Structure formats: structure tokens, C-alpha cells
């Protein structure tokens, strides 16, 4: 597993003022903020490269421009001044999607994931956002998907990676 320096992540958060929400207004407050948020997301979520090969490119070329247009946003959750988890959302006219939810290892099992799901539901104004997980991560999420009544959508063979499945819930991937 890829290891990321907590100090490096903390430095980015201090530079950003420990935001709880990153939306268009936050991102455009200073030209340097765009690169800081890009670096923060890539460094914080770097382990997801194992499941999504173009992950860093997705952050830089889809998420960041989506925040600028107002279609995407990021929720950050802290405990004791440490980043405990975050969620990346897409809220467009045609799609309400929980794109990414990550709880930092030392906070797993502490309820951070539930908090992020609830905040995501509020911001997306739905209890059933579209989302997908890799086949290897499915068992980690089944209990929470059952808890919220998420419905299986479809299994996509080789959607993101060769010989691997991606599984959607609450709708179909476009």
C-alpha cells in the first residue's frame, strides 16, 4: 500500500486553513489555492491509485475543474485537528453522485464514514446518490450500503481496470 506522510497532508491543510467544505468560492479565493487543493486530494487519496489507475489525472482534470464550475465539491471531516476523512461529490442537473469517500486509517470504525455519508446526502439533497466501488472494496461497504438501503445497479467488467469489476449502486454509471 502507498504510504503518505501525515505531515505533508497536514501542511496542505494548514496552508488552506483547515476547510470543512471546498466549493467554487473557496477554490477561487486565491490562485494558489487550486494547486494546494489538487495536491491535498492527490496526497490524501493516493492509495486509491491501486483501484483507479488514472486517479491523479481524474483529480486534476475532472474534480478540480468541476469544483471551479460548481458541479463538484469536497467535504472534509476532522477529529482533534486531524483530517479524519473526506468525500468528493458531483451535483449536476443529470447526476447526484458520491464520487469518493475516504476515512483515514486511524479513524476507521469511528463513525466518520457515517458522518460523511450523512453530510453528502444533505449536500446532494438525496438519500440515494449514485456511487460505485471496485470489486475488492465491495465487502468493506456492504454493511453501510445495506444500512442506507442502497440498491445494486450493475456490475461493469473492466470499467476502470483490466480484468476487474466496478459495481454501481443507486443507478448506472454513464
Backbone bond lengths (Angstrom), bond angles and torsions (degrees), N, CA, C in turn:
res aa  C-N    CA-C-N  psi(-1)  N-CA   C-N-CA  omega(-1)  CA-C   N-CA-C  phi
1 X - - - 1.434 - - 1.528 109.01 -
2 X 1.332 116.46 143.00 1.451 121.89 179.23 1.521 108.24 -73.70
3 X 1.308 116.63 132.16 1.464 121.48 178.53 1.518 109.28 -104.35
4 X 1.322 116.17 137.58 1.457 121.55 179.16 1.514 108.77 -119.49
5 X 1.287 115.60 141.23 1.448 121.61 -178.52 1.520 110.59 -70.36
6 X 1.348 117.40 120.21 1.461 119.39 175.56 1.525 111.36 -58.59
7 X 1.329 116.89 -32.05 1.459 120.80 179.46 1.524 110.49 -64.67
8 X 1.316 117.09 -42.80 1.460 120.57 179.63 1.529 110.54 -62.59
9 X 1.329 117.32 -43.66 1.463 121.44 177.83 1.519 109.49 -63.80
10 X 1.338 116.95 -44.90 1.467 120.94 179.76 1.523 110.97 -61.19
11 X 1.332 117.38 -39.27 1.459 120.72 178.30 1.524 111.13 -60.19
12 X 1.332 117.08 -43.40 1.464 120.59 178.61 1.523 110.54 -63.12
13 X 1.330 117.26 -40.92 1.458 120.29 -179.67 1.517 111.21 -66.20
14 X 1.333 116.83 -40.91 1.463 119.62 177.79 1.518 110.51 -63.12
15 X 1.335 116.33 -41.09 1.459 120.39 177.41 1.527 111.20 -60.47
16 X 1.324 115.79 -32.34 1.465 121.04 -176.82 1.529 112.84 -91.66
17 X 1.326 118.23 -9.40 1.459 120.86 -179.48 1.520 113.81 83.38
18 X 1.323 118.44 23.72 1.468 124.45 179.61 1.539 112.96 49.61
19 X 1.308 116.43 61.64 1.469 119.09 -178.82 1.530 111.21 -70.27
20 X 1.335 116.15 152.77 1.467 121.05 174.44 1.529 110.64 -99.40
21 X 1.329 115.39 -16.29 1.458 121.01 -179.42 1.520 108.07 -146.14
22 X 1.316 115.58 131.29 1.457 120.70 175.99 1.521 107.66 -116.35
23 X 1.303 114.20 108.31 1.455 122.26 176.51 1.516 109.51 -125.05
24 X 1.301 115.34 -169.34 1.466 121.76 -176.19 1.530 112.51 -55.94
25 X 1.330 116.98 -49.91 1.468 120.33 -176.89 1.525 111.48 -61.07
26 X 1.321 116.29 -41.67 1.464 119.72 179.69 1.524 110.24 -64.67
27 X 1.317 116.54 -45.49 1.460 120.80 -175.68 1.523 112.28 -65.10
28 X 1.327 117.12 -33.03 1.458 120.87 -175.31 1.526 113.82 -93.44
29 X 1.343 117.80 6.97 1.461 119.90 -178.04 1.529 113.09 -67.23
30 X 1.323 116.61 -26.08 1.464 121.58 -177.02 1.529 106.39 -156.44
31 X 1.323 118.62 134.60 1.470 119.86 -178.60 1.536 113.92 -55.08
32 X 1.319 118.00 -31.02 1.467 120.83 -179.77 1.525 112.46 -72.96
33 X 1.318 117.44 -19.27 1.462 121.01 -177.61 1.522 111.85 -63.42
34 X 1.311 117.31 -36.59 1.474 121.19 -179.20 1.528 109.96 -56.50
35 X 1.316 117.37 -51.14 1.473 120.55 -179.06 1.527 111.09 -66.48
36 X 1.314 118.23 -37.07 1.467 121.39 179.28 1.524 111.33 -63.90
37 X 1.321 116.88 -41.98 1.467 120.32 178.49 1.526 110.08 -68.37
38 X 1.323 117.36 -42.56 1.459 121.30 176.57 1.533 109.79 -56.36
39 X 1.324 117.09 -49.40 1.473 121.46 179.57 1.525 111.25 -62.25
40 X 1.319 116.98 -43.74 1.469 121.00 179.67 1.523 111.07 -58.04
41 X 1.318 116.78 -48.87 1.467 120.52 -177.84 1.521 111.39 -65.10
42 X 1.312 117.27 -44.67 1.465 120.13 -179.30 1.526 110.58 -64.81
43 X 1.332 117.50 -42.80 1.467 120.33 -179.89 1.524 112.53 -70.41
44 X 1.314 117.26 -38.05 1.460 121.02 -178.41 1.523 111.89 -72.93
45 X 1.318 116.32 -38.29 1.464 121.08 -173.34 1.525 113.00 -104.65
46 X 1.294 117.77 16.33 1.456 122.49 -174.15 1.515 115.20 -56.09
47 X 1.324 118.10 -30.55 1.470 120.23 179.39 1.527 112.04 -62.61
48 X 1.318 117.32 -22.55 1.459 119.86 -179.67 1.521 112.34 -69.19
49 X 1.328 117.07 -12.36 1.471 120.11 174.28 1.522 111.29 -59.08
50 X 1.322 116.01 -25.81 1.463 120.20 178.90 1.526 111.46 -65.16
51 X 1.324 116.58 -28.74 1.463 121.43 -177.20 1.526 113.15 -105.37
52 X 1.327 115.91 -19.75 1.454 121.09 -177.39 1.532 108.29 -137.25
53 X 1.332 117.56 95.80 1.474 121.96 -172.25 1.523 114.96 -56.10
54 X 1.293 118.73 -32.88 1.466 121.32 -178.20 1.525 111.49 -98.21
55 X 1.324 116.71 27.68 1.456 121.16 -172.95 1.530 113.11 -59.02
56 X 1.321 117.67 -49.39 1.473 120.31 -179.19 1.522 111.29 -60.85
57 X 1.315 116.67 -40.39 1.455 121.05 177.25 1.526 110.74 -64.25
58 X 1.330 116.87 -39.85 1.468 121.57 178.05 1.528 109.96 -60.11
59 X 1.332 117.12 -44.73 1.466 120.53 178.56 1.532 109.99 -59.46
60 X 1.325 116.21 -52.92 1.468 121.00 -174.01 1.527 113.72 -70.62
61 X 1.337 117.10 -36.47 1.464 120.49 -171.57 1.523 115.26 -103.64
62 X 1.328 117.34 -14.13 1.467 120.44 179.79 1.529 110.95 -120.00
63 X 1.338 117.17 -53.76 1.470 120.32 -175.39 1.523 111.54 -66.00
64 X 1.323 117.68 -53.65 1.469 120.56 -177.06 1.537 110.84 -60.18
65 X 1.341 120.19 -50.00 1.472 118.64 176.09 1.538 112.31 -61.32
66 X 1.342 117.16 -33.25 1.461 120.43 177.24 1.523 112.81 -65.99
67 X 1.319 116.92 -35.16 1.468 119.97 174.94 1.525 109.37 -66.04
68 X 1.318 116.45 -41.68 1.467 120.61 -179.48 1.529 110.71 -61.98
69 X 1.332 118.23 -38.94 1.470 120.52 179.70 1.525 112.41 -79.75
70 X 1.332 117.25 -11.19 1.462 120.86 -179.72 1.517 113.81 90.75
71 X 1.337 117.39 3.78 1.460 121.60 -178.62 1.529 112.35 -85.03
72 X 1.311 117.59 -22.48 1.462 122.06 -178.93 1.527 110.11 -125.68
73 X 1.325 114.31 159.53 1.462 120.19 176.80 1.524 108.53 -156.10
74 X 1.336 114.78 168.45 1.461 121.26 -178.77 1.524 108.20 -131.58
75 X 1.316 115.50 132.59 1.464 122.41 173.58 1.526 106.91 -104.13
76 X 1.324 116.71 132.84 1.466 121.20 175.91 1.526 108.69 -118.64
77 X 1.305 115.89 136.72 1.469 122.25 -179.07 1.523 108.26 -120.96
78 X 1.325 116.07 132.43 1.463 122.02 -177.58 1.526 110.78 -118.05
79 X 1.315 115.39 153.55 1.461 123.33 168.95 1.518 107.08 -138.09
80 X 1.309 116.12 127.52 1.467 121.12 -179.40 1.524 111.65 50.21
81 X 1.311 116.69 44.76 1.465 124.20 178.89 1.522 114.58 66.21
82 X 1.331 118.47 7.17 1.468 122.17 175.46 1.519 109.37 -101.35
83 X 1.330 116.80 142.78 1.454 119.77 172.96 1.515 107.76 -66.78
84 X 1.331 116.61 119.09 1.462 121.73 -177.05 1.527 111.74 -99.80
85 X 1.321 117.08 -26.01 1.453 120.03 179.93 1.513 110.91 179.75
86 X 1.329 114.70 169.11 1.458 119.55 177.33 1.515 110.41 -154.44
87 X 1.313 114.55 160.48 1.462 121.74 177.50 1.523 108.69 -135.76
88 X 1.332 116.20 139.21 1.459 122.51 174.80 1.521 107.30 -108.30
89 X 1.332 116.14 126.56 1.463 121.83 -175.76 1.521 111.57 -116.69
90 X 1.324 114.80 151.01 1.458 121.53 171.24 1.518 106.97 -123.57
91 X 1.326 116.14 123.54 1.460 121.53 -178.99 1.520 107.98 -130.39
92 X 1.331 114.91 92.22 1.461 120.20 -179.99 1.526 108.69 -117.92
93 X 1.326 115.95 176.05 1.460 120.17 179.06 1.523 112.24 -62.87
94 X 1.340 117.07 -27.40 1.462 119.53 -176.44 1.530 114.05 -109.52
95 X 1.336 117.41 -7.46 1.466 117.95 -175.42 1.525 111.49 -151.18
96 X 1.328 114.93 130.78 1.460 122.85 171.35 1.515 105.52 -116.20
97 X 1.334 115.48 107.24 1.457 119.59 -169.60 1.516 111.72 -132.74
98 X 1.319 114.53 135.89 1.459 122.07 168.76 1.520 104.98 -91.25
99 X 1.332 115.57 98.63 1.466 121.63 -171.98 1.520 112.58 -75.66
100 X 1.307 116.89 -34.86 1.454 120.48 -173.65 1.524 108.44 -158.58
101 X 1.304 116.58 134.68 1.459 121.61 173.15 1.516 106.86 -137.09
102 X 1.323 115.81 125.39 1.467 120.85 -177.59 1.518 109.31 -134.11
103 X 1.328 116.14 128.00 1.457 122.35 171.70 1.522 106.21 -106.28
104 X 1.322 115.83 129.83 1.459 120.41 -179.50 1.530 109.44 -63.98
105 X 1.331 117.07 143.74 1.474 120.79 -172.77 1.528 115.56 -49.12
106 X 1.303 118.59 -42.88 1.469 118.72 -176.01 1.529 112.55 -72.84
107 X 1.346 117.81 -9.22 1.460 121.34 179.65 1.527 113.16 -109.65
108 X 1.326 117.27 2.00 1.459 119.45 -179.83 1.527 109.64 -65.70
109 X 1.322 115.09 138.06 1.459 120.87 -178.45 1.519 113.87 84.43
110 X 1.338 117.05 6.25 1.468 120.31 -176.43 1.526 113.66 -101.56
111 X 1.328 117.79 0.22 1.462 120.95 -178.44 1.519 114.06 96.52
112 X 1.325 117.84 -1.92 1.469 121.43 179.53 1.529 110.19 -60.96
113 X 1.328 116.52 -41.91 1.463 120.01 179.74 1.519 111.82 -58.82
114 X 1.331 117.48 -44.65 1.469 121.03 177.97 1.525 110.80 -61.81
115 X 1.317 116.36 -42.11 1.466 120.57 178.50 1.526 110.30 -60.59
116 X 1.331 116.88 -44.53 1.463 120.22 179.49 1.523 111.94 -66.24
117 X 1.337 117.50 -39.38 1.464 119.65 175.99 1.528 110.00 -60.14
118 X 1.323 117.51 -48.05 1.467 121.68 -177.59 1.536 111.01 -61.74
119 X 1.324 117.24 -44.75 1.463 120.01 178.64 1.524 110.88 -65.01
120 X 1.330 116.96 -36.57 1.468 121.15 177.28 1.523 110.43 -63.80
121 X 1.327 116.39 -44.56 1.472 120.16 178.16 1.531 110.40 -57.89
122 X 1.334 116.17 -44.22 1.466 120.00 -179.08 1.523 111.45 -62.68
123 X 1.330 116.68 -47.05 1.461 119.65 -178.16 1.523 112.69 -68.14
124 X 1.322 116.72 -35.38 1.466 120.42 179.57 1.526 112.30 -84.41
125 X 1.327 115.54 -10.83 1.464 121.90 -178.26 1.532 112.18 58.17
126 X 1.344 114.98 41.79 1.460 121.21 175.65 1.526 109.25 -155.93
127 X 1.324 115.19 147.77 1.471 120.74 175.18 1.528 111.13 -93.74
128 X 1.332 116.01 -3.28 1.464 121.12 -176.83 1.518 112.27 -130.53
129 X 1.314 118.55 62.43 1.465 118.72 179.09 1.524 110.89 -70.49
130 X 1.313 115.65 151.43 1.460 121.06 171.96 1.519 107.98 -66.12
131 X 1.312 116.82 140.05 1.463 121.46 173.30 1.507 108.67 -158.69
132 X 1.324 115.12 163.05 1.463 119.63 176.56 1.516 109.21 -142.25
133 X 1.324 114.93 157.65 1.464 121.32 177.26 1.522 108.46 -137.88
134 X 1.324 114.62 152.69 1.465 119.22 175.47 1.521 108.64 -73.79
135 X 1.312 115.79 156.47 1.467 119.43 -177.98 1.518 112.35 -57.42
136 X 1.336 117.61 -32.89 1.466 120.35 -179.12 1.528 111.86 -71.62
137 X 1.308 117.10 -26.05 1.467 121.48 -177.68 1.527 113.47 -93.89
138 X 1.315 117.11 -8.91 1.460 120.93 -174.51 1.524 112.21 -55.02
139 X 1.313 118.05 -46.96 1.464 120.12 -176.78 1.533 111.74 -64.09
140 X 1.333 117.73 -28.00 1.463 120.79 177.74 1.526 112.56 -68.58
141 X 1.324 116.61 -22.62 1.458 120.73 -174.89 1.524 114.37 -110.49
142 X 1.331 118.41 -11.58 1.465 119.67 -173.91 1.521 113.41 -57.04
143 X 1.308 117.65 -40.83 1.469 120.17 -178.61 1.534 111.06 -63.26
144 X 1.302 116.11 -43.17 1.466 119.21 -179.32 1.531 111.01 -71.94
145 X 1.342 117.09 -35.52 1.462 119.87 176.51 1.526 110.34 -63.76
146 X 1.317 116.62 -40.72 1.465 120.86 177.94 1.528 109.91 -65.45
147 X 1.321 116.88 -42.73 1.461 122.58 -179.78 1.532 110.60 -56.22
148 X 1.333 116.67 -42.55 1.458 120.63 -178.79 1.528 113.37 -89.91
149 X 1.305 118.23 -2.17 1.456 121.03 178.75 1.518 113.62 72.65
150 X 1.321 117.59 28.28 1.454 120.60 178.25 1.525 109.33 -65.06
151 X 1.308 115.52 142.63 1.461 120.99 -178.43 1.520 110.71 -105.76
152 X 1.323 115.19 136.68 1.463 122.06 176.14 1.525 108.72 -57.64
153 X 1.346 115.68 136.98 1.455 120.70 177.35 1.511 110.98 -102.93
154 X 1.332 115.45 -71.51 1.457 120.11 -178.58 1.527 109.38 -162.98
155 X 1.338 115.08 156.83 1.458 121.25 173.02 1.524 107.59 -101.93
156 X 1.318 116.37 130.26 1.459 123.09 -177.78 1.519 108.52 -113.69
157 X 1.296 116.44 113.90 1.460 121.70 179.86 1.527 109.41 -80.83
158 X 1.325 116.42 126.93 1.468 124.09 177.20 1.533 113.05 61.46
159 X 1.313 117.37 29.44 1.469 121.20 -179.13 1.532 111.17 -65.08
160 X 1.321 116.63 -45.29 1.459 121.03 179.21 1.520 113.47 -113.68
161 X 1.348 116.02 -28.29 1.470 119.73 -176.41 1.516 110.32 -139.44
162 X 1.319 116.19 148.28 1.474 119.48 176.86 1.529 110.69 -60.80
163 X 1.312 115.24 138.36 1.461 124.65 174.25 1.527 114.60 62.73
164 X 1.319 118.35 17.15 1.460 122.62 -179.54 1.519 110.74 -126.11
165 X 1.328 114.88 149.41 1.461 121.62 178.86 1.522 111.20 -97.84
166 X 1.307 115.19 147.78 1.462 124.24 168.75 1.522 105.60 -119.36
167 X 1.319 117.82 134.44 1.464 122.13 -173.65 1.519 109.02 -118.54
168 X 1.349 115.78 125.19 1.457 119.61 179.58 1.521 110.77 -97.72
169 X 1.319 114.06 154.10 1.458 122.70 176.54 1.529 108.26 -133.10
170 X 1.325 115.33 146.74 1.456 123.07 177.98 1.532 112.92 63.53
171 X 1.305 117.06 28.17 1.455 120.75 177.53 1.512 111.60 145.03
172 X 1.308 114.61 -172.61 1.459 121.89 -177.11 1.521 110.64 -113.88
173 X 1.315 115.74 143.90 1.456 120.70 176.10 1.514 109.49 -72.30
174 X 1.281 116.18 145.70 1.475 121.09 -179.56 1.505 109.48 -91.58
